[in-house]
Amino acid sequence: MARTREALEQHIGRRCRAARERLEKRAGLAADSTTHFRRLTERPFTAAERDTVTVLFGGLTARHERVIEAVLQAAGHRCQALPQPDLTACLIGKAYCNNGVCNPAYFTVGSLVKYLQQLEASGMSRQDVIDKYVFFTAGSCGPCRFGMYESEYRIALRNAGFEGFRVLLFQQEHGVRADTGEPGLKLSLHLGLGTVAAFNFADALQGFGYAIRPYEVVSGLTNQRLDEATELVAAALRASEPARAADQLPRALWTLVKQSPLLAKTAHVLVNMYTHLYGPDVADTIRGCRAALEGIEVDRLLVKPVVKVTGEFWAQTTEGDGNFRMFSFLEREGAHVLVEPLGGWVLYLVQYARAQLLRRRGVGVPHSGPVWSRLRARYADEMRIVKRWLLLELGERIYRGRYERLRHALGDGAHPLVDQRELARLADPYYRQLARGGEGHLEVAKNIYYTTHRAAHMVLSLKPFGCMPSTQSDGVQSAVIARFKDMLYVPVETAAEGELGAHSRVQMALVEARARAQAEFERALACTGRRLEDIRAYVADHPELRGALYRVPRQRGVAGVAANFILHVGRLMKRSARTQMPVSAAREAAP
């Protein structure tokens, strides 16, 4: 019986295979004609080409790209930041990319193709362009289209006639383990520490500019001084060199340390970290930035609504046509823009790594077998988690401390980095922090944070048209707005068109934001018990209060610069009156 059943199944199998082959042949899908996709092997970027090949990069603000360019040059690379992408670049990207690609890819790859076409138009042969230039960018994986950008770049380059142009990629979620896989562009310790320094300096300067520019007395002076400070930072980063432990450590200590390769490598890392964080060159650069930014006169009594910009990473960062030049538009409309520093994204990746570490806790620990074996496995797993947790904590504290030092040196103009644990906690009832894609839970969390902490009068979320993670966030935001009734939240999708409609929507929301800022200012003025004319007179008599680097403490629950400033000046006037009052009168006035 078993043999008969087995023979029947074999017969059925033969009949099925024969039918499949017949149908595939009829449809032109015969096995011998099937060609599976194979990713083309790209020509590597070798170390020998480093002196002749220029590394192109882009996608950040002009200020960030200027200092990162200096870091790459300090590491021995020829590099060039691409021009800020404009509408023409977007149209070029649409011409050569697939349909349905999101806005950042169109703008970025369009800017790259446009630059290569300009090189060819200037007289360089197409093959020379392919041989002498490479493109360096970040990659990722996850549910959104960002994971497919690398393929889109290559498709667009091939369609534009630059087939074989090399695209160097590093996976941003790999953190300190990230690598391009190319000998010509190794992510060394010096390059990594220099990039961290570049991010911190650029973030602090960028935040300072947006905090001071709306209140400047001489129009254009802030941008002029910021450009000087940026060039100073770029020059310092370009001149930096890797520190040698043998030169920094005492001779006796180095003689002892160099006996062990592990200790020597550890000493090299620690010496370079200390030099980048606390070395004399860093202090000189900070002092140079302060000197460049001194002399900017501001009028902090101007009432400006504070607008926090959130959204998809590229759309909330770029300052060009990719987000309808929204930042400059907001400032022309009389708003004070709170931009998101790149450091916020760095710390978001650290927080995600922490969450993943806890989620995988206990995975691989056996639940059966000898007790001592299970205890040893549990102990090893816990020690692994503790070690990685401490490294993540140390990295976050160092990064945050470096940024706070720079921010404080520039008068606390830039906004502090928000605690990522707090953002995860606020978003958790609505959006889980392990739901990856785009900015994940950050759009929801920032909206709640800046509303509940009264750190902004309005939250503006910028995202590309059809961005899947941002669409998810917008769906969640309806529940958030229903929970927080006083929330002023405006989502805007960006594309190559629709600028007039987007500006119109923002203008309508700014009416309410201005009313909130004015009401807050009037409450603050009433709290001082002073007339506005008296406060203006006091500020006129104390020129230090009009300096851009003057540090104005922020009161809890008060968002506007003018309201915080008037509360601060009111306290100064009260203190001044007490010091000038006779002792007998002071005793009578004391409660």
C-alpha positions in Angstrom: 0.0 0.0 0.0 2.9 2.4 0.9 4.6 1.6 -2.3 1.5 2.3 -4.3 1.0 5.6 -2.5 4.7 6.6 -3.1 4.5 5.7 -6.7 1.3 7.7 -7.1 2.9 10.8 -5.5 5.9 10.5 -7.8 3.7 10.2 -10.9 1.7 13.3 -9.8 5.0 15.2 -9.3 6.2 14.3 -12.8 2.9 15.4 -14.3 3.1 18.7 -12.4 6.7 19.4 -13.4 5.8 18.6 -17.1 2.8 20.9 -16.9 4.9 23.7 -15.3 7.6 23.4 -18.0 4.9 23.4 -20.8 3.2 26.6 -19.4 6.5 28.4 -18.8 7.7 27.6 -22.3 4.4 28.9 -23.7 4.7 32.1 -21.7 8.4 32.6 -22.6 9.5 31.9 -19.0 11.4 28.7 -19.6 14.1 28.0 -17.0 16.9 28.3 -19.5 15.8 31.9 -20.4 15.5 33.2 -16.8 18.0 35.9 -15.9 18.2 36.7 -12.2 19.2 40.2 -11.0 22.8 40.6 -10.1 24.0 43.9 -8.7 26.8 45.2 -10.9 30.2 45.1 -9.3 31.3 48.8 -9.0 34.9 49.8 -9.6 36.4 50.4 -6.1 37.8 53.7 -4.9 41.3 52.8 -4.0 43.8 54.5 -1.7 46.1 55.2 -4.6 43.4 57.4 -6.2 43.0 59.6 -3.1 45.2 62.4 -4.4 43.4 62.6 -7.8 39.8 61.8 -7.1 37.4 64.4 -5.6 34.8 63.3 -3.2 31.4 65.0 -3.7 28.8 65.2 -1.0 25.7 67.2 -0.1 22.3 67.1 1.5 23.0 69.4 4.5 23.0 73.1 5.1 25.7 75.2 3.5 27.3 75.9 6.9 27.5 72.2 7.8 28.9 71.3 4.4 31.6 74.0 4.7 33.0 72.6 7.9 32.6 69.0 6.9 34.5 69.8 3.7 37.4 71.0 6.0 37.3 67.8 8.0 37.6 65.6 4.9 40.5 67.8 3.7 42.2 67.4 7.1 41.9 63.6 6.6 43.8 63.9 3.3 40.9 63.8 0.8 40.1 66.0 -2.1 36.4 67.0 -1.6 33.8 69.4 -2.8 30.3 70.1 -1.4 27.6 70.2 -4.1 25.8 73.5 -4.6 22.5 73.8 -2.6 19.9 72.0 -4.7 17.4 74.3 -6.5 14.2 73.7 -8.5 16.2 73.1 -11.7 18.0 70.3 -9.8 14.7 68.7 -8.8 13.5 68.8 -12.4 16.7 67.1 -13.6 16.3 64.5 -10.9 12.7 63.8 -12.1 13.9 63.5 -15.7 16.4 60.7 -14.8 15.0 59.0 -11.8 12.1 56.6 -11.5 8.6 57.9 -10.9 7.4 58.0 -7.4 10.7 58.8 -5.7 10.4 61.2 -2.8 11.5 64.9 -2.9 14.9 64.6 -1.2 16.1 62.1 -3.7 15.0 64.2 -6.7 16.7 67.3 -5.3 19.9 65.5 -4.2 20.5 63.3 -7.3 19.4 66.2 -9.5 22.0 68.5 -7.9 24.7 65.8 -8.5 23.8 65.2 -12.1 23.5 69.0 -12.7 27.1 69.5 -11.3 28.5 66.7 -13.4 26.8 68.1 -16.5 28.4 71.5 -15.7 31.8 69.8 -15.5 31.3 68.2 -18.8 30.1 71.5 -20.3 33.3 73.2 -19.0 35.4 71.0 -21.2 36.1 67.9 -19.1 35.4 64.6 -20.9 32.6 62.4 -19.6 35.1 59.6 -18.8 37.3 62.0 -16.9 34.2 63.0 -14.8 33.5 59.4 -14.1 37.2 58.6 -13.2 38.0 61.8 -11.2 34.8 62.2 -9.1 32.9 60.0 -6.6 29.7 60.7 -4.6 29.7 60.1 -0.8 26.3 59.8 0.9 24.5 58.1 3.8 22.4 55.0 3.4 19.9 53.2 5.6 17.3 50.5 5.7 13.8 50.4 6.9 10.2 50.9 5.6 10.6 54.2 3.8 12.2 54.8 0.4 15.4 56.1 1.8 16.7 52.6 1.8 16.4 52.6 -2.0 18.2 55.9 -2.6 21.5 54.2 -3.5 19.9 52.4 -6.4 18.0 55.5 -7.5 21.3 57.4 -7.6 22.9 54.8 -9.9 19.8 54.6 -12.1 19.8 58.4 -12.6 23.5 58.6 -13.3 23.2 55.8 -15.8 20.2 57.5 -17.5 22.1 60.8 -17.6 25.0 59.1 -19.4 27.4 58.7 -16.4 27.3 54.9 -16.1 30.1 53.7 -13.9 30.1 56.8 -11.7 30.9 55.6 -8.2 28.6 56.1 -5.2 30.2 55.5 -1.8 27.7 54.6 0.9 27.9 54.2 4.7 25.0 52.9 6.7 24.2 55.5 9.3 22.6 53.1 11.8 25.9 51.3 12.1 27.2 54.3 14.2 30.8 54.0 15.1 31.1 50.8 13.2 30.0 52.4 10.0 32.3 52.0 7.0 32.2 52.7 3.3 34.0 49.5 2.3 36.3 51.5 0.2 40.1 51.8 0.9 40.1 55.3 -0.6 37.7 56.7 2.0 38.3 55.0 5.3 36.3 56.3 8.2 39.2 56.8 10.6 39.2 58.0 14.2 40.5 61.4 13.2 37.8 61.8 10.5 35.1 60.6 12.9 36.1 62.9 15.8 36.5 65.8 13.3 33.0 65.2 12.0 31.6 65.3 15.5 33.4 68.6 16.1 32.1 69.9 12.7 28.5 69.0 13.6 28.7 70.6 17.0 30.3 73.9 15.7 27.9 74.1 12.7 24.8 73.3 14.9 25.8 76.0 17.5 26.5 78.6 14.8 23.4 77.7 12.9 21.2 78.0 16.0 22.8 81.2 17.0 22.1 82.7 13.6 18.4 81.9 13.7 18.2 83.1 17.3 19.8 86.5 16.6 18.9 87.4 13.0 15.2 88.3 13.8 16.3 90.9 16.3 19.4 92.4 14.7 19.5 96.2 14.4 21.8 96.3 11.3 20.3 94.0 8.7 22.7 91.4 7.2 25.3 91.9 9.9 24.5 88.5 11.6 25.0 86.5 8.4 28.3 88.4 7.7 29.7 87.6 11.1 28.5 84.0 11.0 30.3 83.5 7.7 33.5 84.8 9.3 33.1 82.5 12.3 32.4 79.5 9.9 35.5 80.2 8.0 37.5 80.4 11.2 36.1 77.0 12.3 36.8 75.5 8.9 40.4 76.7 8.9 40.9 75.2 12.4 39.5 71.9 11.4 41.4 71.8 8.2 44.7 72.4 10.1 44.0 69.7 12.7 46.2 66.6 12.8 45.9 63.3 14.6 47.4 63.4 18.1 50.1 60.9 19.0 50.0 59.3 22.4 53.8 59.1 22.4 53.9 63.0 22.3 51.1 63.6 24.7 51.8 61.1 27.5 54.7 61.3 29.9 57.7 59.3 28.6 57.7 56.8 31.5 54.0 56.2 31.1 54.2 55.7 27.3 57.2 53.3 27.8 54.9 51.2 30.0 51.8 51.5 27.8 53.4 50.7 24.5 54.4 47.2 25.7 50.8 46.2 25.2 49.2 46.7 21.7 45.7 46.9 23.3 46.9 49.6 25.8 48.7 51.5 23.1 45.6 51.6 20.9 43.4 52.6 23.9 45.8 55.4 24.8 45.8 56.6 21.1 42.0 56.8 21.2 41.8 58.6 24.5 44.5 61.1 23.7 42.7 62.0 20.4 39.4 62.3 22.1 40.8 64.6 24.8 42.6 66.7 22.1 39.4 67.1 20.1 37.3 67.9 23.2 39.5 70.0 25.5 42.7 70.7 23.5 44.1 74.3 23.2 43.1 74.5 19.6 39.4 74.0 20.5 39.5 76.8 23.1 41.2 79.1 20.6 38.5 78.3 18.0 35.7 79.0 20.5 37.3 82.3 21.5 37.7 83.2 17.8 34.0 82.5 17.2 33.0 84.8 20.1 35.3 87.6 18.8 33.7 87.3 15.4 30.2 87.4 16.7 30.7 90.3 19.1 29.5 93.7 18.1 26.1 92.5 16.8 23.5 94.8 18.3 20.0 93.4 18.8 16.6 94.6 20.0 15.1 91.8 22.0 12.0 93.9 22.8 10.7 93.1 19.3 7.8 90.6 19.8 8.3 87.6 17.5 6.3 84.3 17.5 8.6 81.3 18.0 8.1 78.6 15.4 9.6 75.2 15.9 10.3 73.4 12.7 10.1 69.6 12.7 9.4 66.9 10.1 11.4 64.7 7.8 15.1 65.0 8.3 16.0 66.5 4.9 12.9 68.7 4.5 13.4 70.2 8.0 17.1 70.8 7.4 17.6 72.2 3.9 17.4 75.9 3.3 16.6 76.0 -0.4 13.8 75.2 -2.8 13.4 71.7 -1.3 11.2 73.1 1.5 10.0 76.3 -0.4 12.8 78.3 1.4 10.5 78.1 4.4 13.0 79.4 6.9 13.7 82.7 5.1 10.0 83.0 4.4 9.2 82.7 8.2 11.8 85.3 9.1 10.4 87.7 6.5 7.0 87.2 8.1 8.4 88.3 11.4 8.9 84.8 13.0 11.7 83.5 15.2 12.6 80.0 13.8 13.8 77.2 16.0 15.7 74.9 13.7 16.6 71.3 14.6 20.3 70.6 15.1 21.9 67.6 13.4 22.9 66.6 16.9 19.3 65.7 17.6 19.4 63.0 14.9 22.7 61.7 16.3 21.3 61.3 19.8 18.1 59.8 18.3 20.3 57.0 16.8 21.9 56.6 20.3 18.5 56.3 21.9 17.3 53.8 19.3 20.4 51.7 20.0 19.6 51.8 23.7 16.0 50.7 23.1 17.1 47.9 20.8 19.6 46.7 23.4 16.9 46.3 26.0 14.5 44.7 23.6 17.0 42.0 22.8 17.8 41.4 26.5 17.8 37.7 27.3 17.7 36.6 23.6 19.9 33.6 23.3 19.9 32.8 27.0 18.8 29.1 27.4 15.6 28.4 29.4 16.4 24.8 30.0 19.4 22.7 30.9 21.7 22.8 34.0 21.1 25.7 36.4 24.7 26.8 36.5 24.9 26.9 32.7 21.8 29.1 32.5 23.1 31.4 35.2 26.4 31.8 33.4 24.6 32.6 30.2 22.4 35.1 32.0 25.4 36.8 33.6 27.3 37.0 30.3 24.2 38.6 28.6 23.7 41.1 31.4 27.4 42.1 31.3 27.2 42.6 27.5 24.2 44.8 28.0 25.8 46.8 30.8 29.0 47.3 28.8 27.2 48.6 25.7 24.8 50.7 27.7 27.7 52.4 29.4 29.4 53.1 26.1 26.2 54.6 24.7 25.7 56.7 27.8 29.3 57.9 27.7 29.0 58.8 24.0 25.8 60.8 24.5 27.2 62.7 27.5 30.4 63.6 25.6 28.4 64.7 22.5 25.9 66.7 24.6 28.6 68.2 26.8 30.6 69.4 23.8 27.5 71.0 22.2 26.4 72.7 25.5 29.9 74.1 25.9 29.7 75.7 22.4 26.2 76.9 22.9 27.0 78.4 26.3 30.0 80.2 24.8 27.8 81.8 22.2 25.4 83.2 24.7 23.0 80.3 24.8 21.5 81.5 21.6 21.1 78.0 20.1 18.4 75.8 21.6 19.7 73.0 23.8 19.5 69.4 22.7 16.3 67.8 24.0 16.6 64.7 26.1 15.7 61.8 23.8 14.4 59.7 26.7 11.9 62.5 27.4 10.8 62.5 23.8 10.4 58.7 23.7 8.3 58.9 26.9 6.1 61.6 25.5 5.5 59.8 22.3 5.0 56.3 23.7 1.2 56.5 24.2 0.8 57.4 20.6 3.9 56.2 18.6 6.3 53.5 19.7 10.0 54.5 19.6 11.0 51.2 17.9 8.7 51.9 14.9 11.4 52.8 12.4 11.2 54.9 9.3 12.1 58.6 8.8 12.1 60.5 12.0 10.0 57.7 13.7 8.4 58.9 16.9 10.2 62.3 16.9 7.6 64.3 14.9 4.9 63.3 17.5 7.2 63.7 20.5 8.5 67.2 19.5 5.0 68.5 18.9 4.0 67.4 22.4 7.3 68.6 24.0 7.3 72.1 22.5 3.6 72.6 23.3 3.6 71.2 26.9 6.9 73.0 27.8 5.6 76.2 26.1 8.9 76.4 24.3 7.3 77.6 21.0 4.1 79.3 19.9 3.6 77.1 16.9 5.0 73.8 15.5 5.6 73.5 11.7 6.2 70.1 10.3 7.8 69.9 6.9 7.9 66.7 5.0 8.2 65.5 1.4 5.0 64.8 -0.6 3.9 61.2 0.0 6.6 60.4 2.7 5.3 57.2 4.3 6.7 57.7 7.9 5.5 61.4 8.0 2.1 60.3 6.8 2.0 57.8 9.7 2.9 60.6 12.0 0.3 62.9 10.6 -2.3 60.2 11.3 -1.2 60.0 14.9 -1.1 63.8 15.2 -4.9 63.9 15.0 -5.1 62.0 18.3 -2.4 64.2 19.8 -4.2 67.4 18.8 -7.5 66.0 20.3 -5.6 65.4 23.6 -3.8 68.8 23.7 -6.4 71.4 22.9 -4.1 74.5 22.8 -1.7 72.9 20.3 -1.0 75.0 17.2 0.4 72.4 14.7 0.7 72.9 10.9 1.9 70.0 8.7 3.1 71.0 5.2 4.0 68.6 2.4 6.7 69.9 0.0 7.1 69.1 -3.6 8.5 70.8 -6.7 5.3 72.8 -6.9 2.8 74.2 -4.4 5.0 76.9 -2.8 2.2 79.5 -2.9 -0.3 77.2 -1.2 2.2 76.2 1.5 3.2 79.8 2.3 -0.5 80.8 2.4 -1.2 78.0 5.0 1.7 79.1 7.1 0.7 82.7 7.0 -2.8 81.9 8.3 -1.3 79.9 11.2 1.2 82.7 12.0 -1.8 85.1 12.7 -2.6 82.9 15.8 1.1 82.5 16.7 1.6 86.3 16.7 -1.5 86.7 18.9 -0.1 84.2 21.4 3.3 85.9 21.4 1.8 89.3 22.0 -0.4 88.1 24.8 2.6 86.4 26.4 4.6 89.6 26.2 1.8 91.7 27.7 1.5 89.2 30.6 5.3 89.4 31.2 5.2 93.2 31.1 2.4 93.2 33.7 4.4 90.9 35.9 7.3 93.5 36.0 5.0 96.3 37.1 6.9 98.6 34.8 6.1 100.7 31.8 7.5 99.6 28.5 9.1 103.1 28.1 10.9 102.7 31.4 12.3 99.3 30.3 13.4 100.7 27.0 15.2 103.6 28.8 17.0 101.1 31.1 18.1 99.0 28.1 19.4 102.1 26.4 21.5 103.0 29.5 23.0 99.5 29.6 24.5 98.7 26.2 25.6 95.2 27.3 21.9 94.2 27.2 21.9 94.9 23.4 24.8 92.6 22.7 24.1 89.4 20.8 26.2 87.3 23.1 24.4 88.6 26.2 22.9 85.6 28.0 19.1 86.0 28.7 17.8 83.4 31.1 14.7 81.6 29.9 11.7 81.4 32.2 9.9 78.1 32.5 6.7 78.3 30.4 7.7 81.4 28.5 8.6 80.9 24.8 9.1 84.4 23.4 12.5 86.1 23.5 10.8 89.5 24.1 8.8 88.1 27.1 11.9 86.5 28.6 13.9 89.6 28.1 11.4 91.9 29.7 11.1 89.7 32.8 14.9 89.6 33.0 15.2 93.4 32.7 12.5 93.8 35.2 14.5 91.9 37.8 17.6 93.9 36.9 15.7 97.1 37.5 14.4 95.9 40.8 17.8 94.8 41.9 19.3 98.1 40.8 16.6 100.1 42.7 17.4 98.2 45.9 21.1 98.8 45.6 20.6 102.5 45.1 18.0 102.9 47.9 19.1 104.2 51.3 19.4 101.7 54.1 16.4 103.1 56.1 14.2 103.2 53.0 15.2 99.7 52.0 14.2 98.5 55.5 10.8 100.2 55.2 10.3 98.7 51.7 11.3 95.2 52.7 8.3 92.9 53.3 
